[in-house]
Amino acid sequence: MGDQGSWYLLTPGMAFKFNINNSDIPYFSNVIPLILDLDAAQDLDRRK
């Protein structure tokens, strides 16, 4: 996993992208760190 603002390497045969407005920036890439934070928060809630 990369740092915030980094690119993530994908397996060519198992990945796809949405090309919106002719941009090569992955459309949902900014959501990945938020999902990881949510998972950590839910784990913390379960421990309480």
PQR file of N, CA, C, O and H, with PARSE charges and radii, in Angstrom:
ATOM      1  N   MET A   1       0.855  -1.169   0.000 -0.4000 1.5000
ATOM      2  CA  MET A   1       0.000   0.000   0.000 -0.0000 2.0000
ATOM      3  C   MET A   1       0.900   1.231   0.000  0.5500 1.7000
ATOM      4  O   MET A   1       1.925   1.251   0.682 -0.5500 1.4000
ATOM      5  N   GLY A   2       0.530   2.243  -0.749 -0.4000 1.5000
ATOM      6  CA  GLY A   2       1.310   3.463  -0.836 -0.0000 2.0000
ATOM      7  C   GLY A   2       0.913   4.476   0.224  0.5500 1.7000
ATOM      8  O   GLY A   2      -0.095   4.318   0.913 -0.5500 1.4000
ATOM      9  H   GLY A   2      -0.303   2.227  -1.303  0.4000 1.0000
ATOM     10  N   ASP A   3       1.710   5.498   0.338 -0.4000 1.5000
ATOM     11  CA  ASP A   3       1.377   6.605   1.240 -0.0000 2.0000
ATOM     12  C   ASP A   3       0.268   7.433   0.622  0.5500 1.7000
ATOM     13  O   ASP A   3      -0.052   7.277  -0.556 -0.5500 1.4000
ATOM     14  H   ASP A   3       2.529   5.626  -0.222  0.4000 1.0000
ATOM     15  N   GLN A   4      -0.310   8.301   1.406 -0.4000 1.5000
ATOM     16  CA  GLN A   4      -1.354   9.182   0.886 -0.0000 2.0000
ATOM     17  C   GLN A   4      -0.778  10.004  -0.276  0.5500 1.7000
ATOM     18  O   GLN A   4       0.300  10.586  -0.155 -0.5500 1.4000
ATOM     19  H   GLN A   4      -0.050   8.428   2.363  0.4000 1.0000
ATOM     20  N   GLY A   5      -1.489  10.047  -1.382 -0.4000 1.5000
ATOM     21  CA  GLY A   5      -1.019  10.775  -2.542 -0.0000 2.0000
ATOM     22  C   GLY A   5      -0.170   9.947  -3.471  0.5500 1.7000
ATOM     23  O   GLY A   5       0.305  10.453  -4.487 -0.5500 1.4000
ATOM     24  H   GLY A   5      -2.365   9.575  -1.480  0.4000 1.0000
ATOM     25  N   SER A   6       0.034   8.685  -3.149 -0.4000 1.5000
ATOM     26  CA  SER A   6       0.857   7.799  -3.974 -0.0000 2.0000
ATOM     27  C   SER A   6      -0.004   7.020  -4.956  0.5500 1.7000
ATOM     28  O   SER A   6      -1.230   6.991  -4.845 -0.5500 1.4000
ATOM     29  H   SER A   6      -0.352   8.273  -2.323  0.4000 1.0000
ATOM     30  N   TRP A   7       0.649   6.400  -5.904 -0.4000 1.5000
ATOM     31  CA  TRP A   7      -0.024   5.515  -6.852 -0.0000 2.0000
ATOM     32  C   TRP A   7       0.007   4.099  -6.311  0.5500 1.7000
ATOM     33  O   TRP A   7       0.929   3.732  -5.582 -0.5500 1.4000
ATOM     34  H   TRP A   7       1.644   6.424  -5.994  0.4000 1.0000
ATOM     35  N   TYR A   8      -0.984   3.304  -6.657 -0.4000 1.5000
ATOM     36  CA  TYR A   8      -1.068   1.915  -6.260 -0.0000 2.0000
ATOM     37  C   TYR A   8      -0.862   1.048  -7.488  0.5500 1.7000
ATOM     38  O   TYR A   8      -1.484   1.289  -8.522 -0.5500 1.4000
ATOM     39  H   TYR A   8      -1.733   3.602  -7.249  0.4000 1.0000
ATOM     40  N   LEU A   9       0.002   0.040  -7.396 -0.4000 1.5000
ATOM     41  CA  LEU A   9       0.216  -0.868  -8.509 -0.0000 2.0000
ATOM     42  C   LEU A   9      -0.928  -1.873  -8.577  0.5500 1.7000
ATOM     43  O   LEU A   9      -1.332  -2.435  -7.559 -0.5500 1.4000
ATOM     44  H   LEU A   9       0.508  -0.156  -6.556  0.4000 1.0000
ATOM     45  N   LEU A  10      -1.440  -2.093  -9.770 -0.4000 1.5000
ATOM     46  CA  LEU A  10      -2.544  -3.024  -9.980 -0.0000 2.0000
ATOM     47  C   LEU A  10      -2.095  -4.157 -10.875  0.5500 1.7000
ATOM     48  O   LEU A  10      -1.216  -3.981 -11.718 -0.5500 1.4000
ATOM     49  H   LEU A  10      -1.111  -1.637 -10.596  0.4000 1.0000
ATOM     50  N   THR A  11      -2.694  -5.314 -10.695 -0.4000 1.5000
ATOM     51  CA  THR A  11      -2.417  -6.458 -11.556 -0.0000 2.0000
ATOM     52  C   THR A  11      -3.136  -6.232 -12.881  0.5500 1.7000
ATOM     53  O   THR A  11      -4.359  -6.093 -12.888 -0.5500 1.4000
ATOM     54  H   THR A  11      -3.408  -5.457 -10.010  0.4000 1.0000
ATOM     55  N   PRO A  12      -2.409  -6.190 -14.016 -0.5600 1.5000
ATOM     56  CA  PRO A  12      -3.021  -5.843 -15.301  0.2800 2.0000
ATOM     57  C   PRO A  12      -4.246  -6.670 -15.672  0.5500 1.7000
ATOM     58  O   PRO A  12      -5.209  -6.113 -16.198 -0.5500 1.4000
ATOM     59  N   GLY A  13      -4.247  -7.964 -15.422 -0.4000 1.5000
ATOM     60  CA  GLY A  13      -5.373  -8.800 -15.809 -0.0000 2.0000
ATOM     61  C   GLY A  13      -6.564  -8.720 -14.876  0.5500 1.7000
ATOM     62  O   GLY A  13      -7.621  -9.279 -15.168 -0.5500 1.4000
ATOM     63  H   GLY A  13      -3.465  -8.417 -14.994  0.4000 1.0000
ATOM     64  N   MET A  14      -6.404  -8.025 -13.744 -0.4000 1.5000
ATOM     65  CA  MET A  14      -7.464  -8.010 -12.740 -0.0000 2.0000
ATOM     66  C   MET A  14      -7.904  -6.590 -12.379  0.5500 1.7000
ATOM     67  O   MET A  14      -8.574  -6.398 -11.364 -0.5500 1.4000
ATOM     68  H   MET A  14      -5.545  -7.571 -13.506  0.4000 1.0000
ATOM     69  N   ALA A  15      -7.544  -5.602 -13.183 -0.4000 1.5000
ATOM     70  CA  ALA A  15      -7.863  -4.216 -12.854 -0.0000 2.0000
ATOM     71  C   ALA A  15      -8.568  -3.537 -14.022  0.5500 1.7000
ATOM     72  O   ALA A  15      -8.455  -3.972 -15.168 -0.5500 1.4000
ATOM     73  H   ALA A  15      -7.000  -5.758 -14.008  0.4000 1.0000
ATOM     74  N   PHE A  16      -9.284  -2.484 -13.723 -0.4000 1.5000
ATOM     75  CA  PHE A  16      -9.908  -1.674 -14.750 -0.0000 2.0000
ATOM     76  C   PHE A  16      -9.979  -0.246 -14.232  0.5500 1.7000
ATOM     77  O   PHE A  16      -9.793  -0.012 -13.037 -0.5500 1.4000
ATOM     78  H   PHE A  16      -9.375  -2.130 -12.792  0.4000 1.0000
ATOM     79  N   LYS A  17     -10.242   0.699 -15.102 -0.4000 1.5000
ATOM     80  CA  LYS A  17     -10.361   2.077 -14.665 -0.0000 2.0000
ATOM     81  C   LYS A  17     -11.535   2.747 -15.351  0.5500 1.7000
ATOM     82  O   LYS A  17     -11.960   2.337 -16.431 -0.5500 1.4000
ATOM     83  H   LYS A  17     -10.393   0.510 -16.072  0.4000 1.0000
ATOM     84  N   PHE A  18     -12.050   3.777 -14.714 -0.4000 1.5000
ATOM     85  CA  PHE A  18     -13.072   4.626 -15.293 -0.0000 2.0000
ATOM     86  C   PHE A  18     -12.361   5.858 -15.842  0.5500 1.7000
ATOM     87  O   PHE A  18     -11.671   6.547 -15.090 -0.5500 1.4000
ATOM     88  H   PHE A  18     -11.704   4.111 -13.836  0.4000 1.0000
ATOM     89  N   ASN A  19     -12.507   6.144 -17.099 -0.4000 1.5000
ATOM     90  CA  ASN A  19     -11.890   7.315 -17.702 -0.0000 2.0000
ATOM     91  C   ASN A  19     -12.937   8.421 -17.780  0.5500 1.7000
ATOM     92  O   ASN A  19     -13.716   8.492 -18.731 -0.5500 1.4000
ATOM     93  H   ASN A  19     -13.067   5.584 -17.710  0.4000 1.0000
ATOM     94  N   ILE A  20     -12.942   9.277 -16.768 -0.4000 1.5000
ATOM     95  CA  ILE A  20     -13.919  10.349 -16.676 -0.0000 2.0000
ATOM     96  C   ILE A  20     -13.213  11.665 -16.984  0.5500 1.7000
ATOM     97  O   ILE A  20     -12.198  11.985 -16.366 -0.5500 1.4000
ATOM     98  H   ILE A  20     -12.309   9.219 -15.996  0.4000 1.0000
ATOM     99  N   ASN A  21     -13.733  12.411 -17.915 -0.4000 1.5000
ATOM    100  CA  ASN A  21     -13.153  13.691 -18.338 -0.0000 2.0000
ATOM    101  C   ASN A  21     -11.711  13.537 -18.830  0.5500 1.7000
ATOM    102  O   ASN A  21     -10.882  14.423 -18.623 -0.5500 1.4000
ATOM    103  H   ASN A  21     -14.558  12.151 -18.417  0.4000 1.0000
ATOM    104  N   ASN A  22     -11.419  12.408 -19.483 -0.4000 1.5000
ATOM    105  CA  ASN A  22     -10.081  12.128 -20.022 -0.0000 2.0000
ATOM    106  C   ASN A  22      -8.973  12.279 -18.984  0.5500 1.7000
ATOM    107  O   ASN A  22      -7.888  12.764 -19.302 -0.5500 1.4000
ATOM    108  H   ASN A  22     -12.093  11.689 -19.652  0.4000 1.0000
ATOM    109  N   SER A  23      -9.236  11.873 -17.764 -0.4000 1.5000
ATOM    110  CA  SER A  23      -8.260  11.957 -16.682 -0.0000 2.0000
ATOM    111  C   SER A  23      -7.729  10.564 -16.363  0.5500 1.7000
ATOM    112  O   SER A  23      -8.501   9.609 -16.279 -0.5500 1.4000
ATOM    113  H   SER A  23     -10.118  11.479 -17.505  0.4000 1.0000
ATOM    114  N   ASP A  24      -6.416  10.444 -16.186 -0.4000 1.5000
ATOM    115  CA  ASP A  24      -5.825   9.161 -15.812 -0.0000 2.0000
ATOM    116  C   ASP A  24      -5.723   8.987 -14.302  0.5500 1.7000
ATOM    117  O   ASP A  24      -5.206   7.973 -13.834 -0.5500 1.4000
ATOM    118  H   ASP A  24      -5.788  11.220 -16.255  0.4000 1.0000
ATOM    119  N   ILE A  25      -6.201   9.944 -13.546 -0.4000 1.5000
ATOM    120  CA  ILE A  25      -6.185   9.826 -12.091 -0.0000 2.0000
ATOM    121  C   ILE A  25      -7.301   8.865 -11.684  0.5500 1.7000
ATOM    122  O   ILE A  25      -8.451   9.060 -12.075 -0.5500 1.4000
ATOM    123  H   ILE A  25      -6.621  10.768 -13.927  0.4000 1.0000
ATOM    124  N   PRO A  26      -6.977   7.826 -10.903 -0.5600 1.5000
ATOM    125  CA  PRO A  26      -8.016   6.878 -10.475  0.2800 2.0000
ATOM    126  C   PRO A  26      -9.148   7.592  -9.744  0.5500 1.7000
ATOM    127  O   PRO A  26      -8.918   8.332  -8.788 -0.5500 1.4000
ATOM    128  N   TYR A  27     -10.370   7.359 -10.208 -0.4000 1.5000
ATOM    129  CA  TYR A  27     -11.530   8.108  -9.741 -0.0000 2.0000
ATOM    130  C   TYR A  27     -11.808   7.935  -8.251  0.5500 1.7000
ATOM    131  O   TYR A  27     -12.142   8.910  -7.578 -0.5500 1.4000
ATOM    132  H   TYR A  27     -10.557   6.758 -10.985  0.4000 1.0000
ATOM    133  N   PHE A  28     -11.680   6.735  -7.725 -0.4000 1.5000
ATOM    134  CA  PHE A  28     -12.007   6.480  -6.323 -0.0000 2.0000
ATOM    135  C   PHE A  28     -10.771   6.328  -5.438  0.5500 1.7000
ATOM    136  O   PHE A  28     -10.883   5.840  -4.314 -0.5500 1.4000
ATOM    137  H   PHE A  28     -11.408   5.943  -8.272  0.4000 1.0000
ATOM    138  N   SER A  29      -9.604   6.733  -5.917 -0.4000 1.5000
ATOM    139  CA  SER A  29      -8.371   6.519  -5.150 -0.0000 2.0000
ATOM    140  C   SER A  29      -8.356   7.274  -3.825  0.5500 1.7000
ATOM    141  O   SER A  29      -7.739   6.810  -2.865 -0.5500 1.4000
ATOM    142  H   SER A  29      -9.513   7.130  -6.831  0.4000 1.0000
ATOM    143  N   ASN A  30      -9.017   8.419  -3.751 -0.4000 1.5000
ATOM    144  CA  ASN A  30      -9.012   9.165  -2.495 -0.0000 2.0000
ATOM    145  C   ASN A  30      -9.887   8.511  -1.427  0.5500 1.7000
ATOM    146  O   ASN A  30      -9.836   8.909  -0.263 -0.5500 1.4000
ATOM    147  H   ASN A  30      -9.518   8.795  -4.530  0.4000 1.0000
ATOM    148  N   VAL A  31     -10.682   7.523  -1.802 -0.4000 1.5000
ATOM    149  CA  VAL A  31     -11.564   6.850  -0.848 -0.0000 2.0000
ATOM    150  C   VAL A  31     -10.835   5.722  -0.107  0.5500 1.7000
ATOM    151  O   VAL A  31     -11.231   5.362   1.002 -0.5500 1.4000
ATOM    152  H   VAL A  31     -10.724   7.200  -2.748  0.4000 1.0000
ATOM    153  N   ILE A  32      -9.794   5.172  -0.694 -0.4000 1.5000
ATOM    154  CA  ILE A  32      -9.103   4.015  -0.099 -0.0000 2.0000
ATOM    155  C   ILE A  32      -8.600   4.310   1.317  0.5500 1.7000
ATOM    156  O   ILE A  32      -8.879   3.514   2.214 -0.5500 1.4000
ATOM    157  H   ILE A  32      -9.473   5.466  -1.594  0.4000 1.0000
ATOM    158  N   PRO A  33      -7.877   5.406   1.570 -0.5600 1.5000
ATOM    159  CA  PRO A  33      -7.450   5.663   2.957  0.2800 2.0000
ATOM    160  C   PRO A  33      -8.623   5.853   3.915  0.5500 1.7000
ATOM    161  O   PRO A  33      -8.533   5.477   5.084 -0.5500 1.4000
ATOM    162  N   LEU A  34      -9.722   6.433   3.431 -0.4000 1.5000
ATOM    163  CA  LEU A  34     -10.897   6.621   4.288 -0.0000 2.0000
ATOM    164  C   LEU A  34     -11.515   5.290   4.679  0.5500 1.7000
ATOM    165  O   LEU A  34     -11.971   5.124   5.811 -0.5500 1.4000
ATOM    166  H   LEU A  34      -9.795   6.738   2.482  0.4000 1.0000
ATOM    167  N   ILE A  35     -11.533   4.343   3.753 -0.4000 1.5000
ATOM    168  CA  ILE A  35     -12.073   3.008   4.046 -0.0000 2.0000
ATOM    169  C   ILE A  35     -11.194   2.310   5.080  0.5500 1.7000
ATOM    170  O   ILE A  35     -11.704   1.655   5.989 -0.5500 1.4000
ATOM    171  H   ILE A  35     -11.162   4.477   2.834  0.4000 1.0000
ATOM    172  N   LEU A  36      -9.883   2.447   4.943 -0.4000 1.5000
ATOM    173  CA  LEU A  36      -8.971   1.843   5.916 -0.0000 2.0000
ATOM    174  C   LEU A  36      -9.155   2.467   7.299  0.5500 1.7000
ATOM    175  O   LEU A  36      -9.126   1.759   8.305 -0.5500 1.4000
ATOM    176  H   LEU A  36      -9.469   2.979   4.205  0.4000 1.0000
ATOM    177  N   ASP A  37      -9.344   3.789   7.356 -0.4000 1.5000
ATOM    178  CA  ASP A  37      -9.605   4.457   8.635 -0.0000 2.0000
ATOM    179  C   ASP A  37     -10.923   3.992   9.233  0.5500 1.7000
ATOM    180  O   ASP A  37     -11.014   3.796  10.445 -0.5500 1.4000
ATOM    181  H   ASP A  37      -9.368   4.364   6.538  0.4000 1.0000
ATOM    182  N   LEU A  38     -11.945   3.814   8.405 -0.4000 1.5000
ATOM    183  CA  LEU A  38     -13.241   3.344   8.886 -0.0000 2.0000
ATOM    184  C   LEU A  38     -13.113   1.938   9.462  0.5500 1.7000
ATOM    185  O   LEU A  38     -13.689   1.640  10.508 -0.5500 1.4000
ATOM    186  H   LEU A  38     -11.871   3.974   7.420  0.4000 1.0000
ATOM    187  N   ASP A  39     -12.367   1.084   8.789 -0.4000 1.5000
ATOM    188  CA  ASP A  39     -12.166  -0.280   9.275 -0.0000 2.0000
ATOM    189  C   ASP A  39     -11.469  -0.263  10.640  0.5500 1.7000
ATOM    190  O   ASP A  39     -11.844  -1.018  11.538 -0.5500 1.4000
ATOM    191  H   ASP A  39     -11.899   1.327   7.939  0.4000 1.0000
ATOM    192  N   ALA A  40     -10.472   0.584  10.793 -0.4000 1.5000
ATOM    193  CA  ALA A  40      -9.761   0.690  12.073 -0.0000 2.0000
ATOM    194  C   ALA A  40     -10.688   1.221  13.162  0.5500 1.7000
ATOM    195  O   ALA A  40     -10.641   0.744  14.296 -0.5500 1.4000
ATOM    196  H   ALA A  40     -10.167   1.197  10.064  0.4000 1.0000
ATOM    197  N   ALA A  41     -11.526   2.197  12.835 -0.4000 1.5000
ATOM    198  CA  ALA A  41     -12.464   2.762  13.815 -0.0000 2.0000
ATOM    199  C   ALA A  41     -13.500   1.721  14.236  0.5500 1.7000
ATOM    200  O   ALA A  41     -13.856   1.635  15.411 -0.5500 1.4000
ATOM    201  H   ALA A  41     -11.564   2.584  11.914  0.4000 1.0000
ATOM    202  N   GLN A  42     -13.979   0.936  13.284 -0.4000 1.5000
ATOM    203  CA  GLN A  42     -14.955  -0.107  13.618 -0.0000 2.0000
ATOM    204  C   GLN A  42     -14.325  -1.175  14.484  0.5500 1.7000
ATOM    205  O   GLN A  42     -14.978  -1.704  15.383 -0.5500 1.4000
ATOM    206  H   GLN A  42     -13.690   1.005  12.330  0.4000 1.0000
ATOM    207  N   ASP A  43     -13.060  -1.506  14.230 -0.4000 1.5000
ATOM    208  CA  ASP A  43     -12.348  -2.485  15.048 -0.0000 2.0000
ATOM    209  C   ASP A  43     -12.204  -1.954  16.477  0.5500 1.7000
ATOM    210  O   ASP A  43     -12.378  -2.700  17.441 -0.5500 1.4000
ATOM    211  H   ASP A  43     -12.529  -1.076  13.499  0.4000 1.0000
ATOM    212  N   LEU A  44     -11.887  -0.674  16.606 -0.4000 1.5000
ATOM    213  CA  LEU A  44     -11.757  -0.058  17.919 -0.0000 2.0000
ATOM    214  C   LEU A  44     -13.092  -0.084  18.660  0.5500 1.7000
ATOM    215  O   LEU A  44     -13.132  -0.359  19.859 -0.5500 1.4000
ATOM    216  H   LEU A  44     -11.746  -0.068  15.823  0.4000 1.0000
ATOM    217  N   ASP A  45     -14.177   0.198  17.955 -0.4000 1.5000
ATOM    218  CA  ASP A  45     -15.521   0.148  18.554 -0.0000 2.0000
ATOM    219  C   ASP A  45     -15.842  -1.257  19.058  0.5500 1.7000
ATOM    220  O   ASP A  45     -16.412  -1.414  20.138 -0.5500 1.4000
ATOM    221  H   ASP A  45     -14.145   0.421  16.981  0.4000 1.0000
ATOM    222  N   ARG A  46     -15.485  -2.260  18.295 -0.4000 1.5000
ATOM    223  CA  ARG A  46     -15.759  -3.645  18.710 -0.0000 2.0000
ATOM    224  C   ARG A  46     -15.009  -3.996  19.980  0.5500 1.7000
ATOM    225  O   ARG A  46     -15.511  -4.750  20.814 -0.5500 1.4000
ATOM    226  H   ARG A  46     -15.022  -2.132  17.418  0.4000 1.0000
ATOM    227  N   ARG A  47     -13.806  -3.452  20.131 -0.4000 1.5000
ATOM    228  CA  ARG A  47     -13.006  -3.751  21.337 -0.0000 2.0000
ATOM    229  C   ARG A  47     -13.601  -3.101  22.580  0.5500 1.7000
ATOM    230  O   ARG A  47     -13.466  -3.621  23.688 -0.5500 1.4000
ATOM    231  H   ARG A  47     -13.399  -2.840  19.454  0.4000 1.0000
ATOM    232  N   LYS A  48     -14.263  -1.957  22.390 -0.4000 1.5000
ATOM    233  CA  LYS A  48     -14.872  -1.268  23.546 -0.0000 2.0000
ATOM    234  C   LYS A  48     -16.061  -2.058  24.022  0.5500 1.7000
ATOM    235  O   LYS A  48     -16.721  -1.662  24.982 -0.5500 1.4000
ATOM    236  H   LYS A  48     -14.373  -1.535  21.490  0.4000 1.0000
TER
END
